[in-house]
């Protein structure tokens, strides 16, 4: 992977083309904003870094929690033990 293909390489190339980097620099907050935008774009890309996206639902865990809740609800079944014999 060449430097141009990395997020940092593309960001530095963009800064060089549009802001005259490294001869002149943007204000620190503007540079920070450009870097954060580049990182957000890289993370949102379909071929982005593996494991950087949040996994909201894991099927195995969802099934286990559903089964656990079902068993807990069955445990609390009310039973009338006051039957007169």
Secondary structure, 3 states (H helix, E strand, C coil): CCHHHCHHHHHHHHHHHHHCCCCCCCCHHHHHHHHHHHHHHHHHCCCCCCCCCCCCCCHHHHHHHHHHHHHHHHHCCCCCCCCCC
